[in-house]
Amino acid sequence: MIAYAPAALFLVLFGIGILRDRRRFSNAVYLGLACIFMVFGLLHVADRSSDHGHHALEWLVAALLLIPFLGALALPVFLLINGVKMIRKEGRRPANLLSFLAGLALFGLMALTLVAAGTRSRGLVIATGTTLMIAGYVSFLFFCFIAYAFLYGWMRPRRDVDFVVVLGSGLIGGTKVPPLLASRLERGRRLYEAQAARGNPPLLITSGGQGPDEKLPEAHAMAGYLTDRGFPAEHIRREDRSRTTEENLEYSKAIMAAAVPDYSCLIVTNNFHAFRAALTARKAGVNGQVVGSPTAAYFWPSATIREFAAVFLSHKLVNFTICGLLALFGVLSWRLG
């Protein structure tokens, strides 16, 4: 069973990371490495099994390898279709083009690989190989991000909290709460009601300042949405200065710490944003976990790509260094070959 030792090691590191703080991107990397080394272990065992005439495990490994291969072929088609739907429903803002552009990039990478294989040009083969290595590294991180974000969404805090913080977003017409934000508010209300039923209602903080195209702070519109639907106004606090997620958390933290120095909280945002918000909360020193509210399915791909890009760039020193080393390896291969 030594073939599974690396996978077991990374699973142990993953478990330790979860116990220390589930709001770490390193947990996602440990999970991804455990999965990869598990596949390597299966390949090794399957090879040994085939030598002894046992082919069942070999077929299982082949099936496991076929899934990502078929996924790689289907993914760009799905992204292009989703991109067209995003543009039709949400407009042509840059953030709404991400899934469409990602689909084009994948098709471009496939075409480059086919041309390099067909022409057998040494320079083109090395350039393509280097591009594929960098794409493979980014894809690995993206897989880690997706897998752990999904897992993080399933991990629910079980103890009562002092505050529920609902993060704001843009308003329709400068005054009206849009469906995306209403989803967050309804999730915050459900969390409040569940704890209030146990006899210990938390305070709910609506967090959001006033944008240049808004007629009032988002926090006020959010509070109005709740009170219009019967939420007790005395259990609402408003944080109305923030413009970004970082400021949402920083200013909300100040309100909570002033009221309850050893506070604990839950932070509510949409589910595609939950993991990045958790990373940001940890960095800001906020004592709380993040829970997600439902989002329209068509919105997920572009939003998830945007979230991953933000996390990737938040660790740009490490990520750009690794990508630079991969590119340097390609240049050296061309020069020394």
Secondary structure as UniProt FT lines:
FT   HELIX           2..4
FT   HELIX           5..20
FT   HELIX           25..51
FT   TURN            52..53
FT   HELIX           56..90
FT   HELIX           94..97
FT   HELIX           98..119
FT   HELIX           122..154
FT   STRAND          163..167
FT   TURN            173..175
FT   HELIX           179..196
FT   TURN            197..199
FT   STRAND          203..207
FT   TURN            212..213
FT   HELIX           218..228
FT   TURN            229..230
FT   HELIX           233..235
FT   STRAND          236..239
FT   HELIX           245..259
FT   TURN            261..262
FT   STRAND          265..270
FT   HELIX           271..273
FT   HELIX           274..284
FT   STRAND          288..293
FT   HELIX           297..299
FT   HELIX           300..314
FT   HELIX           316..336
//
